[in-house]
Amino acid sequence: MFRTIGETLKLNPEMVRRVKQSYQERREVLFAHPKVKEWMEKEGISREQALFSLSEILHWVKEEEHCASCPGYDACPNMFRGHRSLPQVENGHLYFLYRPCPLQLQQERAERQKRLFRSHLIPHDMLSVSFKDLEMDEGNGEAIRAAVLFCRQFSERKGRGLYFYGEFGVGKSYLMGAVANRLVEEGYSVYFVHVPTFFREIKQSLADQSFTEKMRELETCDCLILDDIGAENFTPWLRDEVLGPLLQYRIQNEKPILYTSNLSYEKLAEHMASTGKGEMDEMKSLRILERIRSYTDAYLMYGKNRRRK
């Protein structure tokens, strides 16, 4: 025959006494806790008020101890991982709210960046750079100011992008990393693509039928960054069936593109025209160039080779 806890205690007065004594001792230890004492004095909480929320206060103290010796986000022992309970008093009533800790906020930022900042074979240091990391000088100052203004006015750009060109190592791609991260902070989606590598792989995507999906991602992101355009081996197919339709889609939908290149507008046109023979290729190349030039502002970047640091 099973007895309830109440029936068991009635049959054992000594057990009742020990349970009450244990409760009273734990209660006094809790009220003597420095953090609890400080909080009760600061908020003007009486013992009588606190008794109504004794278990919640105990839970709060335990979680504060967990946070004091934080084992890291993945091993967080709190009831809600990455959150800590905070006591609140309103009209004399005591209750607890859960707020995210710094590790939770960091985790959320990382997940947000992963969701909004897509990249294709971009060096890792580009994925965390910010404008404050940039060293401004005579050779890049105008470009950096244009990039900052671009981010501030992003919602008003109406599809107009930027074209940064100059020698190797002057910081063009690094600047694009700062732009990408600023836009992601503002909630915009960014796709940062290393053009030569991406164009090599886009041909392979025809075989595994992922071409349409890849192109759709480039077409629909809020901001597309085409890094190192002009360094690839252009073919008529890449120029006319990949780059051309991509630019046209983004122009029609007022979605800006940022470019980095070692080539000026004119040199880029020559590079794209070298894919074939005759005037037809020159015309097609100039048509692509016009889509780039008409919807970007160009900035020359020059100076020391920062990659040699």
KEKE-3310 file (N, C-alpha, C; in steps of 0.2 Angstrom, whole numbers, plus 5000, padded with zeros to 4 digits):
npx = (5004:5003:5008:5004:5015:5011:5003:5014:5022:5013:5013:5026:5032:5045:5052:5045:5049:5063:5062:5057:5067:5077:5073:5072:5085:5091:5084:5089:5102:5101:5096:5106:5115:5127:5124:5110:5107:5111:5104:5090:5091:5094:5082:5072:5066:5056:5058:5047:5041:5050:5049:5038:5044:5054:5060:5062:5071:5082:5085:5089:5101:5109:5110:5117:5129:5133:5136:5146:5157:5158:5156:5157:5147:5142:5142:5134:5125:5113:5095:5089:5099:5113:5106:5102:5093:5085:5081:5065:5056:5040:5028:5029:5028:5037:5046:5054:5064:5071:5086:5097:5114:5131:5138:5127:5122:5133:5133:5121:5124:5134:5126:5117:5126:5131:5119:5116:5128:5135:5148:5161:5174:5182:5195:5197:5200:5193:5180:5178:5182:5181:5176:5184:5196:5203:5217:5218:5224:5232:5231:5219:5209:5199:5191:5188:5180:5169:5164:5160:5149:5141:5136:5129:5119:5112:5099:5094:5101:5096:5100:5113:5130:5148:5164:5180:5196:5213:5231:5238:5236:5232:5222:5209:5200:5199:5193:5180:5176:5174:5163:5154:5152:5147:5135:5128:5127:5117:5106:5105:5107:5122:5132:5148:5159:5173:5178:5186:5188:5175:5169:5176:5170:5157:5154:5155:5144:5134:5134:5130:5118:5116:5117:5106:5102:5113:5115:5103:5105:5115:5108:5098:5102:5104:5115:5128:5145:5157:5172:5188:5186:5190:5201:5199:5198:5190:5176:5166:5153:5153:5153:5142:5131:5131:5137:5132:5117:5116:5120:5110:5098:5100:5101:5088:5080:5085:5096:5111:5128:5145:5161:5178:5194:5209:5209:5205:5189:5190:5201:5195:5185:5192:5198:5187:5183:5192:5189:5185:5184:5184:5172:5160:5162:5168:5158:5148:5156:5157:5144:5142:5151:5145:5134:5140:5148:5138:5131:5139:5150:5167:5183:5199:5212:5227:5244:5255:5259:5249:5248:5261:5265)
npy = (4994:5011:5026:5044:5058:5067:5059:5051:5059:5063:5051:5051:5061:5066:5066:5077:5087:5088:5091:5103:5110:5109:5116:5129:5132:5132:5143:5153:5153:5157:5170:5176:5177:5186:5193:5192:5199:5212:5215:5214:5225:5235:5236:5237:5225:5215:5202:5194:5197:5191:5178:5173:5170:5161:5150:5154:5164:5157:5149:5160:5164:5152:5152:5164:5161:5151:5159:5167:5158:5155:5142:5143:5145:5133:5124:5129:5129:5135:5137:5142:5142:5153:5163:5173:5174:5189:5198:5207:5221:5227:5238:5232:5219:5204:5197:5188:5190:5184:5187:5189:5184:5191:5181:5174:5185:5186:5174:5175:5186:5180:5170:5177:5184:5173:5169:5181:5185:5179:5170:5167:5158:5168:5175:5172:5183:5193:5192:5197:5210:5228:5245:5253:5246:5249:5257:5274:5283:5294:5287:5279:5286:5293:5282:5275:5284:5285:5272:5271:5281:5275:5264:5271:5277:5266:5261:5271:5270:5265:5254:5258:5256:5253:5255:5249:5251:5246:5243:5227:5222:5234:5236:5234:5223:5221:5232:5230:5220:5227:5235:5225:5219:5230:5232:5220:5221:5230:5223:5219:5207:5200:5195:5189:5187:5179:5182:5176:5162:5158:5159:5149:5138:5139:5133:5120:5118:5116:5103:5097:5102:5113:5126:5135:5138:5143:5155:5162:5165:5175:5184:5189:5193:5207:5215:5213:5208:5208:5202:5206:5206:5203:5197:5184:5170:5175:5169:5168:5163:5164:5178:5182:5174:5172:5183:5195:5193:5192:5205:5213:5208:5213:5226:5229:5227:5235:5233:5234:5232:5229:5231:5225:5227:5225:5232:5247:5254:5254:5246:5234:5232:5229:5217:5209:5208:5201:5188:5182:5184:5197:5211:5209:5203:5214:5223:5216:5216:5230:5232:5225:5232:5245:5243:5241:5253:5263:5261:5262:5271:5276:5272:5275:5266:5267:5265:5258:5241:5232:5219:5214:5215)
npz = (5000:4995:5003:5004:5003:5013:5022:5026:5033:5044:5051:5056:5066:5070:5057:5052:5060:5057:5043:5044:5051:5042:5032:5037:5041:5028:5023:5031:5028:5014:5015:5021:5011:5003:4990:4990:5001:4998:4987:4993:5002:4994:4985:4995:5000:5010:5022:5023:5011:5003:5006:4999:4987:4988:4982:4969:4971:4976:4965:4957:4963:4962:4948:4946:4952:4943:4932:4937:4937:4923:4912:4898:4883:4876:4887:4896:4912:4915:4917:4905:4892:4890:4895:4909:4925:4931:4946:4948:4954:4956:4961:4974:4971:4968:4955:4941:4927:4912:4904:4890:4891:4888:4880:4874:4866:4858:4852:4845:4836:4828:4822:4815:4806:4799:4793:4785:4779:4766:4758:4746:4745:4751:4760:4778:4786:4780:4784:4796:4797:4801:4798:4807:4808:4797:4789:4785:4771:4759:4748:4749:4755:4749:4744:4755:4762:4753:4753:4766:4766:4756:4764:4774:4766:4760:4759:4750:4738:4726:4718:4714:4713:4718:4711:4714:4710:4706:4710:4715:4732:4738:4747:4743:4743:4757:4761:4756:4764:4776:4772:4769:4782:4789:4783:4785:4799:4799:4795:4782:4768:4762:4748:4745:4733:4726:4711:4700:4705:4708:4695:4689:4695:4693:4680:4683:4690:4681:4678:4690:4691:4699:4695:4693:4706:4712:4704:4707:4721:4720:4712:4721:4734:4745:4744:4732:4731:4720:4719:4713:4699:4682:4683:4680:4668:4655:4645:4631:4635:4649:4650:4642:4646:4659:4667:4661:4661:4675:4679:4673:4679:4692:4690:4685:4697:4706:4714:4721:4716:4721:4715:4714:4707:4697:4686:4676:4670:4656:4653:4658:4649:4638:4642:4643:4630:4624:4623:4612:4594:4583:4579:4585:4598:4604:4604:4613:4624:4627:4630:4641:4650:4650:4657:4670:4672:4671:4682:4693:4704:4702:4710:4712:4720:4728:4733:4746:4746:4756:4759:4761:4774)
capx = (5000:5007:5006:5006:5020:5007:5002:5020:5024:5009:5015:5033:5033:5052:5054:5042:5053:5069:5061:5056:5073:5082:5070:5073:5092:5093:5081:5093:5108:5100:5095:5113:5120:5129:5120:5103:5106:5112:5098:5085:5092:5093:5075:5068:5062:5056:5059:5040:5040:5055:5047:5034:5047:5060:5063:5065:5077:5087:5087:5093:5108:5112:5112:5123:5136:5135:5139:5153:5162:5155:5160:5156:5140:5139:5141:5130:5120:5107:5089:5089:5106:5115:5102:5102:5087:5086:5075:5062:5051:5035:5022:5029:5028:5043:5046:5061:5065:5077:5089:5103:5121:5135:5139:5121:5122:5138:5131:5116:5127:5137:5121:5115:5131:5131:5113:5116:5134:5137:5154:5163:5182:5185:5200:5194:5200:5189:5174:5177:5185:5177:5179:5189:5202:5206:5222:5217:5230:5231:5229:5213:5205:5192:5187:5185:5174:5164:5161:5156:5143:5137:5133:5124:5114:5111:5092:5092:5105:5092:5104:5119:5136:5154:5169:5186:5202:5220:5236:5238:5238:5231:5216:5202:5195:5199:5188:5174:5175:5171:5157:5149:5150:5143:5128:5125:5125:5111:5101:5105:5110:5127:5136:5154:5161:5179:5175:5189:5186:5167:5168:5178:5166:5150:5154:5154:5137:5129:5134:5126:5111:5115:5118:5101:5102:5119:5114:5098:5108:5118:5103:5093:5105:5103:5121:5133:5152:5161:5179:5194:5184:5195:5207:5197:5198:5183:5174:5159:5148:5153:5152:5135:5126:5132:5138:5127:5110:5116:5120:5103:5093:5101:5099:5081:5078:5088:5100:5118:5134:5151:5167:5185:5197:5215:5208:5200:5183:5192:5205:5191:5181:5197:5199:5181:5182:5197:5186:5184:5187:5179:5168:5154:5164:5169:5151:5145:5160:5155:5137:5143:5154:5140:5130:5144:5149:5132:5128:5144:5155:5173:5188:5206:5215:5234:5249:5259:5256:5248:5249:5268:5266)
capy = (5000:5017:5032:5050:5062:5070:5053:5048:5064:5063:5046:5052:5068:5067:5068:5083:5092:5088:5094:5111:5113:5110:5122:5135:5133:5134:5149:5158:5153:5161:5177:5179:5177:5193:5195:5192:5204:5218:5216:5216:5231:5240:5236:5237:5219:5212:5194:5192:5197:5187:5171:5170:5168:5159:5145:5158:5168:5152:5148:5165:5164:5147:5154:5169:5157:5148:5164:5169:5154:5153:5136:5144:5145:5126:5120:5133:5125:5138:5134:5144:5142:5159:5168:5174:5177:5195:5200:5213:5223:5232:5239:5228:5212:5201:5192:5187:5190:5181:5192:5186:5186:5193:5175:5173:5190:5185:5169:5178:5190:5175:5166:5183:5185:5167:5169:5186:5186:5173:5172:5161:5157:5174:5174:5173:5189:5198:5191:5201:5217:5234:5252:5255:5242:5252:5263:5278:5287:5298:5283:5275:5290:5294:5276:5273:5289:5283:5266:5273:5284:5270:5260:5275:5278:5260:5261:5276:5270:5263:5250:5261:5253:5256:5251:5251:5248:5248:5238:5222:5223:5241:5235:5234:5217:5222:5238:5227:5216:5231:5236:5219:5218:5235:5231:5214:5224:5234:5218:5217:5201:5201:5189:5192:5182:5180:5181:5170:5156:5157:5157:5142:5133:5139:5129:5113:5118:5114:5096:5094:5105:5118:5132:5140:5140:5148:5162:5165:5168:5181:5189:5191:5196:5214:5218:5208:5210:5204:5204:5204:5205:5205:5192:5177:5169:5176:5165:5171:5160:5167:5185:5183:5169:5172:5190:5199:5192:5194:5212:5215:5207:5217:5233:5230:5226:5241:5230:5237:5228:5232:5228:5227:5225:5228:5236:5252:5252:5253:5239:5228:5231:5225:5210:5205:5208:5196:5181:5179:5187:5201:5217:5206:5202:5220:5226:5213:5218:5236:5232:5224:5238:5251:5241:5242:5260:5267:5260:5263:5277:5272:5275:5272:5265:5266:5266:5253:5234:5230:5211:5212:5217)
capz = (5000:4995:5006:5001:5007:5019:5027:5029:5038:5050:5055:5058:5068:5069:5051:5051:5063:5053:5037:5045:5053:5036:5028:5041:5040:5021:5022:5034:5024:5008:5017:5023:5005:5001:4984:4992:5006:4995:4983:4997:5005:4988:4983:5001:5000:5017:5023:5022:5004:4999:5008:4994:4981:4990:4977:4963:4974:4977:4958:4954:4966:4959:4941:4947:4954:4937:4928:4940:4935:4917:4908:4891:4880:4875:4893:4901:4915:4917:4914:4898:4890:4887:4899:4917:4928:4935:4950:4947:4959:4953:4966:4979:4969:4966:4949:4938:4920:4909:4899:4887:4893:4883:4876:4870:4861:4853:4848:4840:4831:4824:4818:4811:4801:4795:4789:4781:4775:4762:4755:4742:4745:4754:4766:4784:4790:4777:4787:4803:4797:4801:4796:4812:4807:4791:4789:4780:4769:4753:4742:4750:4759:4745:4743:4761:4763:4748:4756:4772:4764:4753:4769:4777:4761:4757:4757:4745:4733:4720:4714:4712:4717:4718:4708:4717:4706:4708:4710:4720:4739:4741:4752:4740:4746:4764:4762:4754:4770:4781:4769:4770:4789:4791:4780:4789:4806:4798:4793:4775:4766:4757:4745:4744:4729:4723:4704:4696:4708:4707:4688:4687:4698:4690:4675:4685:4693:4676:4678:4696:4691:4705:4692:4694:4713:4713:4701:4711:4727:4718:4710:4726:4740:4745:4741:4729:4730:4715:4720:4708:4692:4677:4684:4678:4661:4652:4639:4629:4639:4655:4649:4639:4649:4667:4670:4658:4664:4682:4680:4671:4684:4698:4688:4685:4703:4710:4719:4720:4715:4722:4712:4715:4701:4695:4679:4675:4666:4649:4653:4659:4643:4633:4645:4641:4623:4622:4624:4605:4588:4579:4582:4589:4605:4607:4606:4618:4630:4629:4632:4648:4653:4651:4663:4676:4672:4672:4689:4699:4704:4702:4714:4711:4726:4727:4739:4748:4746:4763:4760:4763:4781)
cpx = (5004:5004:5008:5011:5017:5006:5008:5022:5020:5011:5022:5034:5041:5055:5051:5047:5060:5068:5060:5063:5078:5079:5072:5081:5094:5090:5086:5100:5107:5099:5102:5118:5121:5125:5113:5102:5107:5106:5092:5085:5091:5086:5070:5063:5062:5057:5052:5039:5044:5052:5042:5037:5054:5064:5066:5071:5083:5090:5091:5100:5112:5115:5118:5129:5138:5139:5145:5158:5160:5159:5160:5149:5138:5138:5137:5125:5114:5101:5088:5096:5107:5110:5103:5096:5089:5080:5072:5057:5046:5029:5023:5029:5035:5042:5053:5060:5071:5080:5096:5109:5125:5137:5133:5121:5127:5136:5125:5119:5131:5132:5118:5120:5131:5125:5113:5122:5136:5144:5157:5171:5185:5189:5196:5194:5196:5182:5172:5180:5180:5180:5185:5196:5206:5211:5221:5223:5227:5228:5222:5208:5198:5188:5184:5179:5168:5160:5157:5149:5139:5133:5127:5118:5111:5104:5090:5096:5102:5096:5111:5125:5142:5159:5176:5191:5208:5225:5235:5239:5236:5225:5209:5197:5194:5193:5181:5172:5172:5164:5152:5147:5146:5135:5124:5123:5118:5105:5101:5109:5116:5130:5142:5158:5168:5178:5179:5188:5179:5166:5170:5173:5159:5149:5152:5147:5132:5129:5129:5120:5110:5116:5113:5101:5107:5118:5108:5100:5111:5114:5099:5096:5104:5109:5126:5139:5155:5168:5184:5191:5189:5201:5205:5198:5191:5182:5167:5153:5147:5151:5144:5130:5126:5132:5133:5120:5110:5116:5113:5098:5094:5099:5091:5077:5081:5092:5108:5123:5140:5157:5174:5189:5204:5215:5203:5194:5186:5196:5200:5187:5186:5198:5193:5180:5187:5195:5185:5187:5181:5175:5163:5156:5165:5163:5148:5149:5158:5148:5137:5146:5149:5136:5134:5145:5143:5129:5133:5147:5162:5178:5194:5209:5223:5238:5253:5255:5255:5248:5256:5270:5268)
cpy = (5006:5023:5038:5053:5064:5065:5051:5053:5064:5057:5046:5059:5070:5070:5075:5088:5093:5092:5102:5114:5114:5115:5129:5137:5135:5141:5155:5159:5158:5168:5180:5179:5184:5196:5196:5198:5211:5220:5218:5223:5237:5241:5237:5231:5217:5205:5191:5192:5192:5179:5168:5168:5165:5154:5149:5162:5163:5150:5154:5165:5158:5149:5160:5166:5153:5153:5167:5165:5150:5147:5137:5142:5138:5122:5124:5129:5128:5135:5136:5146:5150:5165:5168:5177:5183:5197:5206:5215:5228:5232:5234:5221:5210:5196:5192:5187:5187:5186:5188:5188:5188:5187:5174:5178:5189:5179:5171:5182:5185:5171:5171:5184:5179:5167:5175:5187:5180:5175:5166:5162:5164:5173:5176:5180:5195:5197:5194:5208:5222:5240:5254:5251:5245:5257:5268:5282:5291:5293:5279:5280:5291:5288:5274:5278:5287:5277:5267:5276:5279:5266:5264:5276:5272:5260:5266:5275:5268:5259:5252:5259:5257:5252:5254:5247:5250:5242:5233:5224:5230:5241:5235:5229:5218:5227:5235:5223:5221:5234:5231:5218:5224:5234:5225:5217:5228:5230:5217:5211:5203:5195:5192:5186:5184:5177:5175:5163:5154:5155:5151:5137:5133:5135:5122:5112:5116:5107:5093:5098:5110:5125:5137:5143:5145:5155:5165:5168:5175:5186:5192:5194:5204:5218:5213:5212:5206:5206:5201:5202:5207:5201:5185:5176:5169:5171:5169:5169:5163:5175:5186:5179:5170:5180:5195:5199:5194:5201:5215:5214:5212:5224:5234:5230:5231:5238:5231:5231:5232:5228:5230:5224:5228:5232:5241:5250:5250:5247:5233:5227:5227:5218:5206:5204:5202:5189:5178:5184:5192:5207:5215:5206:5209:5224:5223:5215:5225:5237:5230:5229:5244:5249:5242:5249:5264:5267:5259:5269:5273:5276:5272:5272:5264:5267:5259:5246:5232:5223:5209:5213:5210)
cpz = (5000:4999:5003:5006:5014:5024:5030:5034:5044:5054:5058:5060:5068:5062:5049:5054:5059:5046:5038:5047:5047:5032:5031:5040:5033:5020:5025:5030:5017:5010:5019:5017:5004:4995:4986:4996:5003:4991:4987:5000:5000:4986:4989:5001:5007:5017:5021:5015:5000:5000:5002:4988:4983:4985:4971:4965:4974:4970:4955:4957:4963:4952:4941:4948:4947:4933:4930:4938:4928:4913:4901:4889:4880:4881:4898:4905:4917:4914:4907:4896:4887:4890:4906:4919:4932:4939:4948:4952:4956:4958:4971:4978:4966:4960:4946:4931:4918:4903:4896:4890:4887:4878:4871:4865:4856:4849:4843:4834:4826:4819:4813:4805:4796:4790:4783:4776:4772:4759:4751:4741:4746:4760:4773:4787:4786:4781:4793:4803:4798:4799:4800:4811:4801:4792:4784:4778:4763:4748:4743:4753:4756:4745:4749:4763:4759:4751:4762:4770:4760:4758:4772:4773:4758:4754:4751:4739:4726:4715:4711:4716:4717:4714:4710:4712:4708:4708:4715:4727:4742:4746:4749:4743:4753:4765:4760:4760:4775:4778:4771:4778:4792:4789:4784:4796:4805:4796:4786:4773:4761:4755:4743:4740:4726:4716:4701:4699:4707:4699:4686:4690:4695:4684:4677:4688:4688:4676:4684:4696:4697:4702:4694:4701:4715:4711:4705:4717:4725:4715:4715:4732:4739:4742:4738:4728:4725:4715:4715:4701:4687:4678:4682:4670:4658:4646:4637:4633:4646:4655:4647:4643:4657:4669:4667:4661:4672:4683:4678:4676:4690:4696:4688:4692:4708:4715:4717:4720:4717:4719:4714:4709:4701:4689:4680:4671:4659:4649:4654:4653:4638:4635:4643:4634:4620:4622:4617:4600:4585:4583:4586:4596:4608:4608:4612:4625:4632:4632:4640:4652:4654:4657:4670:4677:4674:4679:4695:4699:4706:4706:4713:4718:4724:4733:4740:4747:4753:4764:4762:4770:4784)
residu = (MET:PHE:ARG:THR:ILE:GLY:GLU:THR:LEU:LYS:LEU:ASN:PRO:GLU:MET:VAL:ARG:ARG:VAL:LYS:GLN:SER:TYR:GLN:GLU:ARG:ARG:GLU:VAL:LEU:PHE:ALA:HIS:PRO:LYS:VAL:LYS:GLU:TRP:MET:GLU:LYS:GLU:GLY:ILE:SER:ARG:GLU:GLN:ALA:LEU:PHE:SER:LEU:SER:GLU:ILE:LEU:HIS:TRP:VAL:LYS:GLU:GLU:GLU:HIS:CYS:ALA:SER:CYS:PRO:GLY:TYR:ASP:ALA:CYS:PRO:ASN:MET:PHE:ARG:GLY:HIS:ARG:SER:LEU:PRO:GLN:VAL:GLU:ASN:GLY:HIS:LEU:TYR:PHE:LEU:TYR:ARG:PRO:CYS:PRO:LEU:GLN:LEU:GLN:GLN:GLU:ARG:ALA:GLU:ARG:GLN:LYS:ARG:LEU:PHE:ARG:SER:HIS:LEU:ILE:PRO:HIS:ASP:MET:LEU:SER:VAL:SER:PHE:LYS:ASP:LEU:GLU:MET:ASP:GLU:GLY:ASN:GLY:GLU:ALA:ILE:ARG:ALA:ALA:VAL:LEU:PHE:CYS:ARG:GLN:PHE:SER:GLU:ARG:LYS:GLY:ARG:GLY:LEU:TYR:PHE:TYR:GLY:GLU:PHE:GLY:VAL:GLY:LYS:SER:TYR:LEU:MET:GLY:ALA:VAL:ALA:ASN:ARG:LEU:VAL:GLU:GLU:GLY:TYR:SER:VAL:TYR:PHE:VAL:HIS:VAL:PRO:THR:PHE:PHE:ARG:GLU:ILE:LYS:GLN:SER:LEU:ALA:ASP:GLN:SER:PHE:THR:GLU:LYS:MET:ARG:GLU:LEU:GLU:THR:CYS:ASP:CYS:LEU:ILE:LEU:ASP:ASP:ILE:GLY:ALA:GLU:ASN:PHE:THR:PRO:TRP:LEU:ARG:ASP:GLU:VAL:LEU:GLY:PRO:LEU:LEU:GLN:TYR:ARG:ILE:GLN:ASN:GLU:LYS:PRO:ILE:LEU:TYR:THR:SER:ASN:LEU:SER:TYR:GLU:LYS:LEU:ALA:GLU:HIS:MET:ALA:SER:THR:GLY:LYS:GLY:GLU:MET:ASP:GLU:MET:LYS:SER:LEU:ARG:ILE:LEU:GLU:ARG:ILE:ARG:SER:TYR:THR:ASP:ALA:TYR:LEU:MET:TYR:GLY:LYS:ASN:ARG:ARG:ARG:LYS)
# end
